[in-house]
Amino acid sequence: MIALTLGDIHLTTAPHVACHGKGRKDRITPLTSQTRAVMRAWLTEQTGQPSDPLFPARTGHRLSRDAIEHRLAKHATTATTGCPSLNGKRVTMHTLRHTAAMRLLHAGVDTTVIALWLGHEQVATTGIYLHADLALKEQALARTKPPNTKPGRYHAPDTLITFLDGL
């Protein structure tokens, strides 16, 4: 698990989080302007050394994995008020990681860039996100449609369905 410290957050030009994580890999993750604003407000409340935890427990030490999972579950439960489709779903830190990757993919970010952000050894590992999303596959197929064809899904004629049913 990655233990972020106050020194890992950089909010000047090109705001980002720098961390040393699993597999001894260094990762740089850009921050959105909204996240930058929230982090700037959070850091004004924090005092301490750059080596101090970014999100400390009551004891001043870093939060444990269980503590983070507990907080995430608590906030996911609260979020069901505004997003009922979350009800009954298990939201984990890994779920957030996959969601971020899928949102980047939907935004048109190249898989090689996503692989770098996720710290994948090989870009092929990031390919699972391409296989996981039917909408992306349909978009790719739509770009390759022959000219002079009507858009939409193919619907087989009844004679073909009857023939296939008879097999």
N, C-alpha and C positions, 0 to 999 in steps of 0.2 A: 504494500500500500504506500502511496505517495504521501509524505508528510510535508505540507507546504509551510514555509516560514514567511515572516514579514518581508524578508529580503528577496523572495521569489516573485513578488509582484512589481511590475514596472509600469507606471502610469503616465510617463512622459510621452514623447513621440513614439509611435508604434507601440501602444500599450499591449502588454503580454504577460503571461505567467511562464516562468522558467522553472522546470522541475527535473529532478533526477528520479526516475521511477524504475519500474519492474525491468529486470534484465539489464540493470545499470545503464539505461538509456536516458540521454538528456532530451527533453522535449521543450519546445517553445510553442505555446498556444496563444494566438492573438485574442484580444478581448474586444467585444463590441463596445460602442460608445456608451450604451446603457449599462453594461457590466462595469465599464471603467468608472462611471459616475457612482454606482453603488459601492464599488471597492474603495473609491476615494473617500466617501463618507465613512465607511467602515474603518479605514486606516486612520482617520482623524480621531476616532475613539480609542484606538489601540496605542499603547505606549510600550516601549521595550526595544530590545535589540533586534537586528535583522535575523538572528538565528532563532528568535522566539516563534512559537507556532502562530500561524495566521488565524486559526480558529481554535483558541485554547479551551480546555475544559475548566471547570471551576477551580481545579487545583493549579492551573497555569500550564499544565503539560498539554501535549497534543491530544486531540480527541481520539479515542480508540475506534476501531472499525465498527464495533457494536454500537457505540454512541452515534456514529454517523448514520448507520443503518436505521437506528431508532428515530433519529430526527427526520430522516427522509421518509420513513413510514408515517410519522406524525403529520408531516406537511402534505404528503400524498393523500392522506385521509381528509385533511382540510380542503384540498383542491377538488375533491369530488363534489363539493357544493357548487362550484362554478363549472365543473366538467364531469357530469354524471357518468360518462363512459369509463372513467377511471375506477369506478366502484367495482370492487372484487378483483382488480388487477394487482399484481405484485410488482411494485416499482422498486428497483434496486439501483445501486450506483452503476452497475453494468448496463442496465436498461437505459439510463441517462446517456451513457457513452454511445450505445447503439443509436439512440434517438438523435444525438448530435451528429453522428456520422451520416445518418439518413437525411437529415435536414441539409447538411452540406452538399450531399449528392443531389438532392432535389433543387438546390440553389445553383447547380451547374458547376460545382467545384470538382476539379479533376481528381480521380481516384488516387493518383500519385501524391497529391497534396494531402488528401485525407489520410493516406497511409502514413505520411510523415507525422501528422498531428497525433494519430493514434499510436505511433511508435511501432508499427508493424515492420517486421524484418523484411518481408517481401510484399510488393504491391499486390501480388496475386491473393494474398490474405484478405485484402480489402474488397476483392471481387465478390465476397459473400453478400455484400450489401447490394450489389447489382442483381444478384440472383434472388434476393429476398423481396424485391419490389416489382410486382406485376405492372404497376402503372408506368414505371420506367421502361419496362420491356415493350409495352404498348406504344409509348412515345417513340421509341427507337424504330419500331415497325412502321409507325405512321409516317416517319421521315423517308422511308424507303418505298412507299406505295407507288405503283406504276402510274404514269400520267393518265388522265381521263378516266379515273375510277371514282366512284362515289365513296366518301369517307364513311367509316363505321366498321362494325364487326361483320365478318362473313357469316351468312346464314345459309346453310346447305338446303338445296331444294328437297321437297318431300320425297321425291323418287330416290334420291341418294340416301336419305335417312331410312327409308323402307328397305333399300338394298342392304345397308349396313346392319340393320336390325335382323335381317334374314341370315346373316353369316353365323 
